[in-house]
Amino acid sequence: MATIIGGLAILMWAVLALLTARSGAVPPFLLAALTFAIGTLVGLVALLLRGGSLGVLRQPPAVWLLGVGGLFGYHALYFAALRAAPAAEASLVAYLWPLLIVLGSAMLPGERLRWFHIAGAVLGFCGAGLVIAGRAGGLAMEGSHLTGYLLALACALTWATYSLLSRRLADVPSDAVTGFCAGTAILSLLCHLLFEETVWPATGGEWLVVLLLGLLPVGAAFYVWDYGVKKGDIQLLGAASYAAPILSTAVLVAFGEAPFTPALVGGAALVALGAGLAALPLFRRIAGAGHPS
């Protein structure tokens, strides 16, 4: 069940590109500040409805460093990478994080890395690359954009490290993500004031999009992802995460923001095959449960 809950984050991230495209001319750090502020409210409301206490936010400095560093660091590095390299190539490099999670899981207590985990993650990466390349009309890694690619790689390392270390901090309640979102919102606002010109959403529709971003892919998604990587099958979640760019592209196609291409079908097939390979132990457990000895 924890793996399924964590997988809900992948579904929410599937609408991130569409909602971002519909958010108007709001600059990245201001958009992050607004959406993470809403994401903070999501955590506070959920905590209060369950009768929880704000005392859950009293965590050691190392936990705060990991949480805020993971959420803010990933987004800051991703924004910087997109400014220093073409979006498609930078996105593909940044999407190394699921593969890094699968490989890095070998260092976690009680986890065992098998060939099908690696094969599943590699197939997923190939599928994501096929879709991203198809959406962009091809990929062209150029040395002149090396800084952007390195920033994107740092982005991938940041999110993989955050996810893997969160697994090691399984005793920290997922409600603590509320504080991480608040810290990220504050840092994003500071970066906006330092580096960007303020452009607010221009219409009610754009404000609604910002609200949806904060409620789902930049809000609830981080809470369920935290729960999933702490309590669920982190290797399966890592491999399945390659479904996000496939689903994201499918959503863009459905809403007329991107053309339908054969690359989408091929990429989806590779990701599905990769996730199936990574889930082999799960299928075996299900099969075993259905055949009593």
Secondary structure, 3 states (H helix, E strand, C coil): CHHHHHHHHHHHHCCHHHHHHCCCCCCHHHHHHHHHHHHHHHHHHHHHHCCCCHHHHCCCHHHHHHHHHHHHHHHHHHHHHHHHCCHHHHHHHHCCHHHHHHHHHHHCCCCCCCHHHHHHHHHHHHHHHHHHHHHHCCCCCCHHHHHHHHHHHHHHHHHHHHHHHHHHCCCCCHHHHHHHHHHHHHHHHHHHHHHCCCCCCCCHHHHHHHHHHHHHHHHHHHHHHHHHHHHCCHHHHHHHCCHHHHHHHHHHHHCCCCCCCHHHHHHHHHHHHHHHHHCHHHHHHHHHHCCCC
